[in-house]
Amino acid sequence: MTGSLQTKNDKFYIVLNIYDKTGKRKNKWLSTNLEVKGNKKRAEKLLRDKLTEYEKREKLVHSDMTFADAVRAWLRGCEIRIDKVTYQGYAETVKRHIAPYFDSLGVTLIDVDRKFYRHI
């Protein structure tokens, strides 16, 4: 999810880019109630906090799922936001290379860190 700060009537507003089930992007405007003058850092923090909050609500993965399943979930999530040909390329790469490799290892998301990459 992405978002930005906009000003309107000398106040900061958070504008979130939200996608519906059909893949259409919709903007959601949220008031920060902060005046523009002298409040940019506070408004940026509110934006980061709001993005984190919305991402946690829509979280599709959990730490004990396998890495391959997380990649599959990511692929399902991006299907409605990207071009069909791009999706087909991603899907083929996941199907032929990424999923078989990580399925055979049984690596969970909690196991994936910098140390793991040294062992590949």
MOPAC internal coordinates of N, CA, C and O (Angstrom, degrees):
PM7 1SCF
backbone

  N    0.0000 0     0.00 0     0.00 0    0    0    0
  C    1.4380 1     0.00 0     0.00 0    1    0    0
  C    1.5181 1   108.65 1     0.00 0    2    1    0
  O    1.2310 1   121.28 1   -35.34 1    3    2    1
  N    1.3020 1   115.15 1   144.66 1    3    2    1
  C    1.4510 1   120.47 1   178.83 1    5    3    2
  C    1.5166 1   109.37 1  -125.31 1    6    5    3
  O    1.2310 1   121.62 1   -16.24 1    7    6    5
  N    1.3082 1   114.50 1   163.76 1    7    6    5
  C    1.4468 1   119.98 1   179.15 1    9    7    6
  C    1.5093 1   110.20 1  -161.52 1   10    9    7
  O    1.2310 1   121.11 1    -8.07 1   11   10    9
  N    1.3001 1   115.49 1   171.93 1   11   10    9
  C    1.4617 1   120.36 1   179.38 1   13   11   10
  C    1.5208 1   109.06 1  -152.08 1   14   13   11
  O    1.2310 1   121.70 1   -11.41 1   15   14   13
  N    1.3300 1   114.35 1   168.59 1   15   14   13
  C    1.4506 1   121.10 1   173.86 1   17   15   14
  C    1.5178 1   108.92 1  -101.24 1   18   17   15
  O    1.2310 1   120.40 1   -43.98 1   19   18   17
  N    1.2974 1   116.85 1   136.02 1   19   18   17
  C    1.4559 1   122.79 1   176.57 1   21   19   18
  C    1.5189 1   107.64 1  -128.24 1   22   21   19
  O    1.2310 1   120.87 1   -26.49 1   23   22   21
  N    1.3104 1   115.95 1   153.51 1   23   22   21
  C    1.4589 1   119.70 1   175.75 1   25   23   22
  C    1.5203 1   109.46 1  -111.31 1   26   25   23
  O    1.2310 1   122.07 1   -38.40 1   27   26   25
  N    1.3177 1   113.64 1   141.60 1   27   26   25
  C    1.4517 1   120.44 1  -179.76 1   29   27   26
  C    1.5284 1   106.24 1  -153.95 1   30   29   27
  O    1.2310 1   120.60 1   -53.71 1   31   30   29
  N    1.3054 1   116.45 1   126.29 1   31   30   29
  C    1.4632 1   121.55 1  -179.04 1   33   31   30
  C    1.5248 1   111.99 1    54.73 1   34   33   31
  O    1.2310 1   120.57 1  -137.83 1   35   34   33
  N    1.3435 1   116.51 1    42.17 1   35   34   33
  C    1.4684 1   123.85 1   179.34 1   37   35   34
  C    1.5266 1   113.60 1    59.41 1   38   37   35
  O    1.2310 1   120.00 1  -151.04 1   39   38   37
  N    1.3275 1   117.61 1    28.96 1   39   38   37
  C    1.4663 1   122.21 1   175.46 1   41   39   38
  C    1.5226 1   108.21 1  -132.41 1   42   41   39
  O    1.2310 1   121.19 1   -28.35 1   43   42   41
  N    1.3512 1   115.33 1   151.65 1   43   42   41
  C    1.4541 1   121.17 1   176.27 1   45   43   42
  C    1.5247 1   110.04 1   -83.56 1   46   45   43
  O    1.2310 1   121.65 1   -40.40 1   47   46   45
  N    1.3286 1   114.45 1   139.60 1   47   46   45
  C    1.4611 1   121.54 1   173.35 1   49   47   46
  C    1.5258 1   108.35 1  -127.15 1   50   49   47
  O    1.2310 1   120.76 1   -35.89 1   51   50   49
  N    1.3144 1   116.15 1   144.11 1   51   50   49
  C    1.4581 1   122.12 1   173.71 1   53   51   50
  C    1.5179 1   106.91 1   -93.33 1   54   53   51
  O    1.2310 1   120.67 1   -50.99 1   55   54   53
  N    1.3300 1   116.33 1   129.01 1   55   54   53
  C    1.4625 1   120.69 1   177.37 1   57   55   54
  C    1.5273 1   107.32 1  -116.71 1   58   57   55
  O    1.2310 1   120.76 1   -66.37 1   59   58   57
  N    1.3329 1   116.16 1   113.63 1   59   58   57
  C    1.4565 1   121.83 1  -179.98 1   61   59   58
  C    1.5218 1   109.81 1   -98.70 1   62   61   59
  O    1.2310 1   120.62 1   -40.91 1   63   62   61
  N    1.3262 1   116.41 1   139.09 1   63   62   61
  C    1.4682 1   122.19 1   175.28 1   65   63   62
  C    1.5177 1   107.42 1   -95.13 1   66   65   63
  O    1.2310 1   121.04 1   -72.67 1   67   66   65
  N    1.3162 1   115.62 1   107.33 1   67   66   65
  C    1.4567 1   121.54 1  -177.04 1   69   67   66
  C    1.5239 1   108.22 1  -113.50 1   70   69   67
  O    1.2310 1   120.73 1   -40.86 1   71   70   69
  N    1.3342 1   116.20 1   139.14 1   71   70   69
  C    1.4595 1   121.66 1   178.38 1   73   71   70
  C    1.5182 1   109.62 1  -105.34 1   74   73   71
  O    1.2310 1   120.68 1   -47.04 1   75   74   73
  N    1.3405 1   116.31 1   132.96 1   75   74   73
  C    1.4558 1   119.32 1   175.89 1   77   75   74
  C    1.5318 1   109.29 1   -84.40 1   78   77   75
  O    1.2310 1   120.63 1     3.72 1   79   78   77
  N    1.3195 1   116.40 1  -176.28 1   79   78   77
  C    1.4716 1   120.44 1  -175.48 1   81   79   78
  C    1.5174 1   113.51 1   -66.56 1   82   81   79
  O    1.2310 1   119.92 1   159.96 1   83   82   81
  N    1.3193 1   117.75 1   -20.04 1   83   82   81
  C    1.4575 1   120.32 1   179.01 1   85   83   82
  C    1.5220 1   111.94 1   -90.67 1   86   85   83
  O    1.2310 1   120.29 1   176.56 1   87   86   85
  N    1.3304 1   117.05 1    -3.44 1   87   86   85
  C    1.4509 1   120.85 1   179.47 1   89   87   86
  C    1.5105 1   114.09 1    93.14 1   90   89   87
  O    1.2310 1   120.23 1  -178.20 1   91   90   89
  N    1.3240 1   117.17 1     1.80 1   91   90   89
  C    1.4540 1   120.99 1   178.14 1   93   91   90
  C    1.5166 1   109.97 1   -75.78 1   94   93   91
  O    1.2310 1   121.16 1   -46.32 1   95   94   93
  N    1.3185 1   115.38 1   133.68 1   95   94   93
  C    1.4553 1   120.05 1   179.11 1   97   95   94
  C    1.5185 1   109.91 1   -84.76 1   98   97   95
  O    1.2310 1   121.41 1   -44.56 1   99   98   97
  N    1.3136 1   114.91 1   135.44 1   99   98   97
  C    1.4575 1   120.77 1   177.23 1  101   99   98
  C    1.5164 1   107.85 1  -129.13 1  102  101   99
  O    1.2310 1   120.75 1   -38.47 1  103  102  101
  N    1.3196 1   116.18 1   141.53 1  103  102  101
  C    1.4594 1   120.81 1   177.09 1  105  103  102
  C    1.5115 1   109.56 1   -93.92 1  106  105  103
  O    1.2310 1   121.15 1   -46.31 1  107  106  105
  N    1.3224 1   115.41 1   133.69 1  107  106  105
  C    1.4502 1   121.11 1   176.15 1  109  107  106
  C    1.5191 1   107.57 1  -114.91 1  110  109  107
  O    1.2310 1   120.19 1   -61.72 1  111  110  109
  N    1.3186 1   117.23 1   118.28 1  111  110  109
  C    1.4591 1   123.42 1  -178.36 1  113  111  110
  C    1.5206 1   109.15 1   -95.29 1  114  113  111
  O    1.2310 1   120.85 1   -51.42 1  115  114  113
  N    1.3359 1   115.98 1   128.58 1  115  114  113
  C    1.4586 1   121.89 1   177.68 1  117  115  114
  C    1.5235 1   108.83 1  -126.37 1  118  117  115
  O    1.2310 1   120.65 1   -48.88 1  119  118  117
  N    1.3047 1   116.36 1   131.12 1  119  118  117
  C    1.4615 1   120.29 1   179.64 1  121  119  118
  C    1.5254 1   110.12 1   -78.58 1  122  121  119
  O    1.2310 1   120.87 1   -41.43 1  123  122  121
  N    1.3255 1   115.93 1   138.57 1  123  122  121
  C    1.4649 1   120.31 1   174.68 1  125  123  122
  C    1.5235 1   110.89 1   -95.89 1  126  125  123
  O    1.2310 1   120.19 1   165.46 1  127  126  125
  N    1.3199 1   117.24 1   -14.54 1  127  126  125
  C    1.4662 1   123.36 1  -175.00 1  129  127  126
  C    1.5263 1   112.12 1    60.35 1  130  129  127
  O    1.2310 1   120.40 1  -156.07 1  131  130  129
  N    1.3260 1   116.84 1    23.93 1  131  130  129
  C    1.4629 1   121.35 1   178.56 1  133  131  130
  C    1.5208 1   109.84 1  -107.57 1  134  133  131
  O    1.2310 1   121.07 1   -46.66 1  135  134  133
  N    1.3130 1   115.57 1   133.34 1  135  134  133
  C    1.4552 1   120.81 1   174.09 1  137  135  134
  C    1.5295 1   108.87 1   -66.41 1  138  137  135
  O    1.2310 1   119.91 1   -30.99 1  139  138  137
  N    1.3197 1   117.78 1   149.01 1  139  138  137
  C    1.4621 1   121.81 1  -179.34 1  141  139  138
  C    1.5272 1   110.92 1   -63.46 1  142  141  139
  O    1.2310 1   120.67 1   135.81 1  143  142  141
  N    1.3063 1   116.32 1   -44.19 1  143  142  141
  C    1.4643 1   120.95 1  -174.95 1  145  143  142
  C    1.5297 1   110.98 1   -68.98 1  146  145  143
  O    1.2310 1   120.95 1   -62.37 1  147  146  145
  N    1.3449 1   115.80 1   117.63 1  147  146  145
  C    1.4547 1   122.05 1   173.90 1  149  147  146
  C    1.5117 1   116.61 1    79.57 1  150  149  147
  O    1.2310 1   119.05 1  -170.24 1  151  150  149
  N    1.3198 1   119.42 1     9.76 1  151  150  149
  C    1.4717 1   120.80 1  -175.90 1  153  151  150
  C    1.5166 1   114.15 1  -125.82 1  154  153  151
  O    1.2310 1   119.61 1  -162.12 1  155  154  153
  N    1.3222 1   118.36 1    17.88 1  155  154  153
  C    1.4592 1   120.24 1  -175.38 1  157  155  154
  C    1.5276 1   112.08 1   -61.51 1  158  157  155
  O    1.2310 1   119.95 1   134.78 1  159  158  157
  N    1.3361 1   117.70 1   -45.22 1  159  158  157
  C    1.4721 1   119.77 1  -178.75 1  161  159  158
  C    1.5210 1   111.67 1   -64.41 1  162  161  159
  O    1.2310 1   120.39 1   140.01 1  163  162  161
  N    1.3274 1   116.86 1   -39.99 1  163  162  161
  C    1.4679 1   119.58 1   177.70 1  165  163  162
  C    1.5310 1   110.72 1   -64.64 1  166  165  163
  O    1.2310 1   120.42 1   139.80 1  167  166  165
  N    1.3186 1   116.81 1   -40.20 1  167  166  165
  C    1.4646 1   120.62 1   179.07 1  169  167  166
  C    1.5233 1   110.73 1   -65.77 1  170  169  167
  O    1.2310 1   119.95 1   140.31 1  171  170  169
  N    1.3408 1   117.70 1   -39.69 1  171  170  169
  C    1.4668 1   120.86 1   177.66 1  173  171  170
  C    1.5204 1   110.80 1   -63.63 1  174  173  171
  O    1.2310 1   120.14 1   140.59 1  175  174  173
  N    1.3261 1   117.34 1   -39.41 1  175  174  173
  C    1.4658 1   120.73 1   177.82 1  177  175  174
  C    1.5276 1   110.34 1   -64.80 1  178  177  175
  O    1.2310 1   120.37 1   137.72 1  179  178  177
  N    1.3253 1   116.90 1   -42.28 1  179  178  177
  C    1.4656 1   120.19 1   176.85 1  181  179  178
  C    1.5223 1   111.39 1   -60.74 1  182  181  179
  O    1.2310 1   120.50 1   140.50 1  183  182  181
  N    1.3351 1   116.65 1   -39.50 1  183  182  181
  C    1.4643 1   120.87 1   177.43 1  185  183  182
  C    1.5306 1   110.40 1   -61.90 1  186  185  183
  O    1.2310 1   120.21 1   131.49 1  187  186  185
  N    1.3286 1   117.20 1   -48.51 1  187  186  185
  C    1.4744 1   120.35 1   178.91 1  189  187  186
  C    1.5286 1   111.21 1   -59.64 1  190  189  187
  O    1.2310 1   120.65 1   135.86 1  191  190  189
  N    1.3443 1   116.36 1   -44.14 1  191  190  189
  C    1.4661 1   120.25 1   179.97 1  193  191  190
  C    1.5205 1   111.67 1   -62.96 1  194  193  191
  O    1.2310 1   120.44 1   138.35 1  195  194  193
  N    1.3222 1   116.76 1   -41.65 1  195  194  193
  C    1.4664 1   120.75 1  -179.02 1  197  195  194
  C    1.5307 1   111.05 1   -67.31 1  198  197  195
  O    1.2310 1   120.47 1   140.23 1  199  198  197
  N    1.3475 1   116.70 1   -39.77 1  199  198  197
  C    1.4684 1   119.93 1   176.65 1  201  199  198
  C    1.5217 1   110.84 1   -62.17 1  202  201  199
  O    1.2310 1   120.58 1   136.48 1  203  202  201
  N    1.3224 1   116.50 1   -43.52 1  203  202  201
  C    1.4693 1   121.03 1   178.63 1  205  203  202
  C    1.5226 1   110.42 1   -61.80 1  206  205  203
  O    1.2310 1   120.43 1   136.03 1  207  206  205
  N    1.3027 1   116.78 1   -43.97 1  207  206  205
  C    1.4670 1   121.30 1   179.96 1  209  207  206
  C    1.5269 1   111.34 1   -60.28 1  210  209  207
  O    1.2310 1   119.89 1   133.48 1  211  210  209
  N    1.3258 1   117.81 1   -46.52 1  211  210  209
  C    1.4603 1   121.04 1  -179.56 1  213  211  210
  C    1.5290 1   111.54 1   -67.83 1  214  213  211
  O    1.2310 1   120.25 1   143.11 1  215  214  213
  N    1.3275 1   117.13 1   -36.89 1  215  214  213
  C    1.4622 1   119.33 1   178.94 1  217  215  214
  C    1.5213 1   111.17 1   -66.91 1  218  217  215
  O    1.2310 1   119.96 1   143.25 1  219  218  217
  N    1.3205 1   117.68 1   -36.75 1  219  218  217
  C    1.4715 1   120.28 1   177.80 1  221  219  218
  C    1.5184 1   110.78 1   -65.99 1  222  221  219
  O    1.2310 1   120.52 1   142.85 1  223  222  221
  N    1.3223 1   116.62 1   -37.15 1  223  222  221
  C    1.4689 1   120.37 1   178.24 1  225  223  222
  C    1.5102 1   111.77 1   -62.96 1  226  225  223
  O    1.2310 1   120.69 1   142.21 1  227  226  225
  N    1.3269 1   116.29 1   -37.79 1  227  226  225
  C    1.4590 1   121.53 1  -175.44 1  229  227  226
  C    1.5227 1   112.76 1   -97.14 1  230  229  227
  O    1.2310 1   120.63 1  -166.33 1  231  230  229
  N    1.3161 1   116.40 1    13.67 1  231  230  229
  C    1.4653 1   120.03 1  -175.16 1  233  231  230
  C    1.5245 1   110.69 1   -61.52 1  234  233  231
  O    1.2310 1   121.28 1   -53.28 1  235  234  233
  N    1.3111 1   115.16 1   126.72 1  235  234  233
  C    1.4564 1   121.02 1  -178.08 1  237  235  234
  C    1.5246 1   112.41 1  -106.24 1  238  237  235
  O    1.2310 1   120.47 1   170.64 1  239  238  237
  N    1.3043 1   116.71 1    -9.36 1  239  238  237
  C    1.4586 1   119.98 1  -176.52 1  241  239  238
  C    1.5200 1   109.59 1  -120.25 1  242  241  239
  O    1.2310 1   121.20 1   -21.79 1  243  242  241
  N    1.3232 1   115.31 1   158.21 1  243  242  241
  C    1.4554 1   121.35 1   175.44 1  245  243  242
  C    1.5133 1   108.47 1  -137.67 1  246  245  243
  O    1.2310 1   120.04 1   -20.71 1  247  246  245
  N    1.3045 1   117.52 1   159.29 1  247  246  245
  C    1.4614 1   121.94 1  -168.62 1  249  247  246
  C    1.5283 1   114.08 1   -65.94 1  250  249  247
  O    1.2310 1   119.06 1   156.35 1  251  250  249
  N    1.3263 1   119.41 1   -23.65 1  251  250  249
  C    1.4637 1   119.03 1  -178.66 1  253  251  250
  C    1.5267 1   113.30 1   -92.52 1  254  253  251
  O    1.2310 1   119.69 1  -175.90 1  255  254  253
  N    1.3284 1   118.20 1     4.10 1  255  254  253
  C    1.4566 1   119.60 1   175.43 1  257  255  254
  C    1.5358 1   109.02 1   -81.96 1  258  257  255
  O    1.2310 1   120.68 1   -22.51 1  259  258  257
  N    1.3119 1   116.31 1   157.49 1  259  258  257
  C    1.4636 1   118.63 1  -179.04 1  261  259  258
  C    1.5232 1   110.27 1   -73.37 1  262  261  259
  O    1.2310 1   121.68 1   -23.99 1  263  262  261
  N    1.3169 1   114.38 1   156.01 1  263  262  261
  C    1.4557 1   119.83 1   179.34 1  265  263  262
  C    1.5272 1   110.32 1   -60.91 1  266  265  263
  O    1.2310 1   120.46 1   138.83 1  267  266  265
  N    1.3303 1   116.73 1   -41.17 1  267  266  265
  C    1.4717 1   120.77 1  -179.81 1  269  267  266
  C    1.5296 1   110.78 1   -61.81 1  270  269  267
  O    1.2310 1   119.87 1   139.58 1  271  270  269
  N    1.3413 1   117.85 1   -40.42 1  271  270  269
  C    1.4648 1   120.70 1   177.93 1  273  271  270
  C    1.5307 1   111.11 1   -66.35 1  274  273  271
  O    1.2310 1   120.21 1   144.41 1  275  274  273
  N    1.3279 1   117.20 1   -35.59 1  275  274  273
  C    1.4611 1   120.98 1   177.44 1  277  275  274
  C    1.5242 1   110.33 1   -65.76 1  278  277  275
  O    1.2310 1   120.23 1   140.71 1  279  278  277
  N    1.3210 1   117.16 1   -39.29 1  279  278  277
  C    1.4641 1   120.36 1   177.50 1  281  279  278
  C    1.5227 1   109.89 1   -65.72 1  282  281  279
  O    1.2310 1   120.29 1   139.70 1  283  282  281
  N    1.3153 1   117.04 1   -40.30 1  283  282  281
  C    1.4756 1   120.10 1   177.50 1  285  283  282
  C    1.5357 1   110.62 1   -63.11 1  286  285  283
  O    1.2310 1   120.11 1   138.71 1  287  286  285
  N    1.3387 1   117.39 1   -41.29 1  287  286  285
  C    1.4652 1   121.13 1   178.16 1  289  287  286
  C    1.5310 1   110.45 1   -63.66 1  290  289  287
  O    1.2310 1   120.81 1   137.86 1  291  290  289
  N    1.3347 1   116.05 1   -42.14 1  291  290  289
  C    1.4659 1   120.05 1   177.06 1  293  291  290
  C    1.5252 1   110.04 1   -59.73 1  294  293  291
  O    1.2310 1   120.63 1   136.79 1  295  294  293
  N    1.3359 1   116.41 1   -43.21 1  295  294  293
  C    1.4631 1   120.95 1  -178.90 1  297  295  294
  C    1.5239 1   110.94 1   -62.13 1  298  297  295
  O    1.2310 1   119.95 1   137.00 1  299  298  297
  N    1.3340 1   117.70 1   -43.00 1  299  298  297
  C    1.4713 1   120.88 1   177.77 1  301  299  298
  C    1.5246 1   110.46 1   -62.31 1  302  301  299
  O    1.2310 1   120.53 1   141.06 1  303  302  301
  N    1.3289 1   116.59 1   -38.94 1  303  302  301
  C    1.4570 1   120.71 1  -178.88 1  305  303  302
  C    1.5150 1   113.86 1   -68.74 1  306  305  303
  O    1.2310 1   120.37 1   147.38 1  307  306  305
  N    1.3230 1   116.89 1   -32.62 1  307  306  305
  C    1.4633 1   118.39 1  -176.51 1  309  307  306
  C    1.5246 1   112.50 1   -89.92 1  310  309  307
  O    1.2310 1   119.61 1   171.93 1  311  310  309
  N    1.3220 1   118.35 1    -8.07 1  311  310  309
  C    1.4687 1   121.20 1  -176.72 1  313  311  310
  C    1.5259 1   112.28 1   -57.50 1  314  313  311
  O    1.2310 1   119.93 1   140.65 1  315  314  313
  N    1.3141 1   117.75 1   -39.35 1  315  314  313
  C    1.4666 1   119.89 1  -176.15 1  317  315  314
  C    1.5221 1   112.64 1   -81.43 1  318  317  315
  O    1.2310 1   119.76 1   167.99 1  319  318  317
  N    1.3352 1   118.06 1   -12.01 1  319  318  317
  C    1.4646 1   120.44 1  -175.90 1  321  319  318
  C    1.5154 1   114.49 1  -103.96 1  322  321  319
  O    1.2310 1   120.04 1   171.70 1  323  322  321
  N    1.3342 1   117.53 1    -8.30 1  323  322  321
  C    1.4598 1   119.27 1  -176.55 1  325  323  322
  C    1.5225 1   110.41 1  -121.36 1  326  325  323
  O    1.2310 1   121.26 1   -15.30 1  327  326  325
  N    1.3037 1   115.19 1   164.70 1  327  326  325
  C    1.4554 1   122.30 1   179.37 1  329  327  326
  C    1.5339 1   110.04 1   -61.19 1  330  329  327
  O    1.2310 1   120.50 1   -31.68 1  331  330  329
  N    1.3193 1   116.64 1   148.32 1  331  330  329
  C    1.4649 1   122.10 1  -177.24 1  333  331  330
  C    1.5260 1   112.08 1   -59.09 1  334  333  331
  O    1.2310 1   120.45 1   136.65 1  335  334  333
  N    1.3237 1   116.75 1   -43.35 1  335  334  333
  C    1.4702 1   120.60 1  -178.83 1  337  335  334
  C    1.5313 1   110.32 1   -65.93 1  338  337  335
  O    1.2310 1   119.99 1   139.65 1  339  338  337
  N    1.3285 1   117.63 1   -40.35 1  339  338  337
  C    1.4584 1   121.49 1   177.28 1  341  339  338
  C    1.5180 1   109.89 1   -62.47 1  342  341  339
  O    1.2310 1   120.58 1   136.05 1  343  342  341
  N    1.3306 1   116.50 1   -43.95 1  343  342  341
  C    1.4622 1   120.43 1   178.22 1  345  343  342
  C    1.5239 1   111.27 1   -59.99 1  346  345  343
  O    1.2310 1   120.41 1   136.08 1  347  346  345
  N    1.3133 1   116.82 1   -43.92 1  347  346  345
  C    1.4676 1   120.08 1  -179.72 1  349  347  346
  C    1.5249 1   111.15 1   -60.91 1  350  349  347
  O    1.2310 1   120.58 1   140.37 1  351  350  349
  N    1.3238 1   116.50 1   -39.63 1  351  350  349
  C    1.4623 1   120.20 1   177.16 1  353  351  350
  C    1.5149 1   111.72 1   -64.57 1  354  353  351
  O    1.2310 1   120.37 1   135.07 1  355  354  353
  N    1.3372 1   116.90 1   -44.93 1  355  354  353
  C    1.4658 1   120.83 1   177.52 1  357  355  354
  C    1.5249 1   110.70 1   -61.26 1  358  357  355
  O    1.2310 1   120.71 1   134.06 1  359  358  357
  N    1.3456 1   116.24 1   -45.94 1  359  358  357
  C    1.4604 1   120.84 1  -177.70 1  361  359  358
  C    1.5243 1   111.20 1   -61.15 1  362  361  359
  O    1.2310 1   120.73 1   139.35 1  363  362  361
  N    1.3036 1   116.21 1   -40.65 1  363  362  361
  C    1.4698 1   120.16 1   179.62 1  365  363  362
  C    1.5296 1   110.79 1   -66.18 1  366  365  363
  O    1.2310 1   120.29 1   138.57 1  367  366  365
  N    1.3192 1   117.05 1   -41.43 1  367  366  365
  C    1.4674 1   120.71 1   178.72 1  369  367  366
  C    1.5230 1   110.66 1   -63.68 1  370  369  367
  O    1.2310 1   120.41 1   137.09 1  371  370  369
  N    1.3239 1   116.82 1   -42.91 1  371  370  369
  C    1.4686 1   120.48 1   178.43 1  373  371  370
  C    1.5288 1   110.01 1   -64.00 1  374  373  371
  O    1.2310 1   120.57 1   134.13 1  375  374  373
  N    1.3257 1   116.52 1   -45.87 1  375  374  373
  C    1.4710 1   121.32 1  -176.32 1  377  375  374
  C    1.5335 1   112.42 1   -65.19 1  378  377  375
  O    1.2310 1   120.35 1   136.87 1  379  378  377
  N    1.3278 1   116.94 1   -43.13 1  379  378  377
  C    1.4611 1   120.52 1  -173.64 1  381  379  378
  C    1.5299 1   114.52 1   -88.08 1  382  381  379
  O    1.2310 1   120.20 1   148.82 1  383  382  381
  N    1.3184 1   117.23 1   -31.18 1  383  382  381
  C    1.4600 1   118.74 1  -171.18 1  385  383  382
  C    1.5293 1   114.38 1  -119.67 1  386  385  383
  O    1.2310 1   120.58 1   123.61 1  387  386  385
  N    1.3161 1   116.49 1   -56.39 1  387  386  385
  C    1.4642 1   119.97 1  -171.73 1  389  387  386
  C    1.5289 1   112.28 1   -69.91 1  390  389  387
  O    1.2310 1   120.10 1   124.95 1  391  390  389
  N    1.3304 1   117.42 1   -55.05 1  391  390  389
  C    1.4612 1   120.90 1  -176.21 1  393  391  390
  C    1.5321 1   113.11 1   -60.92 1  394  393  391
  O    1.2310 1   118.79 1   131.91 1  395  394  393
  N    1.3376 1   119.91 1   -48.09 1  395  394  393
  C    1.4677 1   118.39 1  -179.93 1  397  395  394
  C    1.5402 1   112.79 1   -60.02 1  398  397  395
  O    1.2310 1   120.74 1   139.08 1  399  398  397
  N    1.3225 1   116.19 1   -40.92 1  399  398  397
  C    1.4574 1   119.72 1  -178.63 1  401  399  398
  C    1.5256 1   111.11 1   -64.11 1  402  401  399
  O    1.2310 1   120.59 1   128.53 1  403  402  401
  N    1.3293 1   116.48 1   -51.47 1  403  402  401
  C    1.4614 1   119.38 1  -176.10 1  405  403  402
  C    1.5231 1   112.36 1   -76.00 1  406  405  403
  O    1.2310 1   119.37 1   152.69 1  407  406  405
  N    1.3390 1   118.80 1   -27.31 1  407  406  405
  C    1.4644 1   120.30 1   173.31 1  409  407  406
  C    1.5249 1   110.40 1   -63.05 1  410  409  407
  O    1.2310 1   120.64 1   138.96 1  411  410  409
  N    1.3340 1   116.38 1   -41.04 1  411  410  409
  C    1.4687 1   119.52 1  -179.62 1  413  411  410
  C    1.5249 1   111.96 1   -66.43 1  414  413  411
  O    1.2310 1   120.06 1   150.01 1  415  414  413
  N    1.3312 1   117.50 1   -29.99 1  415  414  413
  C    1.4655 1   120.91 1   178.56 1  417  415  414
  C    1.5245 1   112.24 1   -82.23 1  418  417  415
  O    1.2310 1   120.25 1   152.58 1  419  418  417
  N    1.3302 1   117.13 1   -27.42 1  419  418  417
  C    1.4580 1   121.08 1  -177.87 1  421  419  418
  C    1.5244 1   113.72 1    66.94 1  422  421  419
  O    1.2310 1   120.40 1  -149.28 1  423  422  421
  N    1.3121 1   116.83 1    30.72 1  423  422  421
  C    1.4566 1   122.23 1  -177.48 1  425  423  422
  C    1.5228 1   110.18 1   -74.71 1  426  425  423
  O    1.2310 1   120.63 1   -49.76 1  427  426  425
  N    1.3366 1   116.40 1   130.24 1  427  426  425
  C    1.4634 1   120.45 1   175.44 1  429  427  426
  C    1.5247 1   109.26 1   -93.38 1  430  429  427
  O    1.2310 1   120.88 1   -15.74 1  431  430  429
  N    1.3103 1   115.93 1   164.26 1  431  430  429
  C    1.4641 1   120.01 1  -179.44 1  433  431  430
  C    1.5258 1   111.73 1   -60.18 1  434  433  431
  O    1.2310 1   120.53 1   144.55 1  435  434  433
  N    1.3118 1   116.58 1   -35.45 1  435  434  433
  C    1.4605 1   119.44 1  -178.82 1  437  435  434
  C    1.5356 1   111.00 1   -65.96 1  438  437  435
  O    1.2310 1   120.34 1   155.25 1  439  438  437
  N    1.3338 1   116.96 1   -24.75 1  439  438  437
  C    1.4690 1   121.35 1  -179.88 1  441  439  438
  C    1.5282 1   112.88 1   -81.90 1  442  441  439
  O    1.2310 1   120.11 1   162.96 1  443  442  441
  N    1.3120 1   117.40 1   -17.04 1  443  442  441
  C    1.4599 1   119.89 1  -176.07 1  445  443  442
  C    1.5262 1   109.43 1   -83.29 1  446  445  443
  O    1.2310 1   121.41 1   -65.91 1  447  446  445
  N    1.3168 1   114.91 1   114.09 1  447  446  445
  C    1.4628 1   121.99 1   175.41 1  449  447  446
  C    1.5178 1   108.01 1  -153.82 1  450  449  447
  O    1.2310 1   120.15 1     7.80 1  451  450  449
  N    1.2974 1   117.32 1  -172.20 1  451  450  449
  C    1.4670 1   120.20 1  -177.41 1  453  451  450
  C    1.5214 1   112.02 1   -61.97 1  454  453  451
  O    1.2310 1   120.01 1   144.66 1  455  454  453
  N    1.3264 1   117.59 1   -35.34 1  455  454  453
  C    1.4665 1   120.55 1   179.72 1  457  455  454
  C    1.5277 1   110.44 1   -62.37 1  458  457  455
  O    1.2310 1   120.42 1   140.11 1  459  458  457
  N    1.3375 1   116.80 1   -39.89 1  459  458  457
  C    1.4487 1   121.22 1  -178.95 1  461  459  458
  C    1.5161 1   110.97 1   -59.58 1  462  461  459
  O    1.2310 1   120.15 1   138.58 1  463  462  461
  N    1.3189 1   117.31 1   -41.42 1  463  462  461
  C    1.4535 1   121.48 1  -177.01 1  465  463  462
  C    1.5288 1   112.23 1   -66.45 1  466  465  463
  O    1.2310 1   120.17 1   154.30 1  467  466  465
  N    1.3007 1   117.28 1   -25.70 1  467  466  465
  C    1.4733 1   119.39 1   176.41 1  469  467  466
  C    1.5166 1   111.90 1   -69.58 1  470  469  467
  O    1.2310 1   120.08 1   155.39 1  471  470  469
  N    1.3372 1   117.44 1   -24.61 1  471  470  469
  C    1.4572 1   120.96 1  -176.33 1  473  471  470
  C    1.5275 1   113.25 1   -89.88 1  474  473  471
  O    1.2310 1   120.15 1   172.50 1  475  474  473
  N    1.3099 1   117.32 1    -7.50 1  475  474  473
  C    1.4740 1   119.76 1  -178.87 1  477  475  474
  C    1.5140 1   109.72 1   -77.68 1  478  477  475
  O    1.2310 1   120.10 1   180.00 1  479  478  477

